[in-house]
Amino acid sequence: MSLPFESRYKTYRILNYGKPYSNYKSYDIKMHPQNTTNILAIYVDNQVCNKIPTNKSLLCDIDENTYLLSTKLLNKYYVEIHYTPEQNKPKLEYIMTENDVNDLLCKYGFIIDI
């Protein structure tokens, strides 16, 4: 099982005398009835990354300039989705706006807590 934000975890341990990186929120959704894709957990980093475009803005085809302008004012976060070990799937890494994170978590009955 991989660690959430693994590269940051390793760097943080080196710079902080072996302390683990824990500046993220964990949302365990393994047993949620809406979880049809066998997701184990969703991790949301507490540190904003506003200078990096979101995955959604990179893929946006419709009126891209308007979309990018509207997302500049929103906080963006690193998000990782980990699957159950039985799925043998790699973790998914995203950069999402606060609204997108909230939409994702609401699907599983959580309220964003950043």
N, C-alpha and C positions, 0 to 999 in steps of 0.2 A: 504494500500500500504506500503510495507516495504522500509526501507532506504537502500541505497547502503552501503555496508561494515558496517553493523549494529553493530557488536560487537566492531569494531574499533571506530565507531562513538560514542558509549556510553562511552568507555574508554577515548577517546580524550576529550569529554565534561567534564568528571570528573577531568581530569588532567589539563585542560586549562580553568577553570572557566566558563563553560557553552558554550564555543564556539563550533559550529558544525564542524565535520570533513569534510573538503572540498578538500582534496588532491587527487582528482581523476578527470578523464575526463568522461563526459557523452555524449553518442551518441544516439540521439533520432531517431529511425528508424520505428516508428509506421506506418507512411504513405508511406514508401518506397515500390515500386511495387514488389521487390524481397522478401519482408517479408511475406512469406506464412504461417508462424507458429505463427503469432500474437505476435511478440516480441514488447514490449513497448520501451525498451532501453537497451543499452549495456554500462556497467560501467567498466572502466579500472583504477585501482589504479596507482598512480604516483610513489609509492614506490616499488623498486625492491625486489624480494624475491628469490634471486639466490640460496640459500642453500636448497631449497625445490624442490624435483623432480616435473616435470610437469605432469599433468594428462595424456598427450599423451605418455610420457616416461614410465609411469606406465603400460600402456596398450599395449605397443609396443611388438609384438611377433617376428618380423623379425629382425634379427641381432641387438639385443638389445644393446650390448656393443658399437657398432659403433654409434648407434643413441644417446646413452647417452654421448659419447665423443663429438659428434658434437653439442649437446645442452649445454654443460658446458660453452661455450664461449658466449652464448646468454643471454641477460637479460630476466628474467621471471617476470611476473606480475599477481596479482590477478585480475580476470575478473568475473563480475556477469552479468547474462542475466536475465532481468525481463520481464515477460509476462503481457499482458493487463489484467485488473481485470476480464473481462468476461471469460478468459480462466481458471481461478481458478487453475493455476499451480504454484508450488513453484519456487522461483528463482533458477537458476543454478549457481553454484560457480565452477570456474576453476582456475588453475594456468597454464598460457600459456607463451610460449616464445614470444619474440617480433615479430618474423616472423609469428607465428600462430595468434597473435592478428591482425597483419597487414592483413593477408589473410581473417580473419573473417570480419574486417571492410571494406576491399575492395569490398567484396560481396555486401555491402549496399552503396557503393559509397563514403566511408570515407577514408581518409589517416591517418595513425597512427600519433598522436600528443602527444608524451610522452616526 
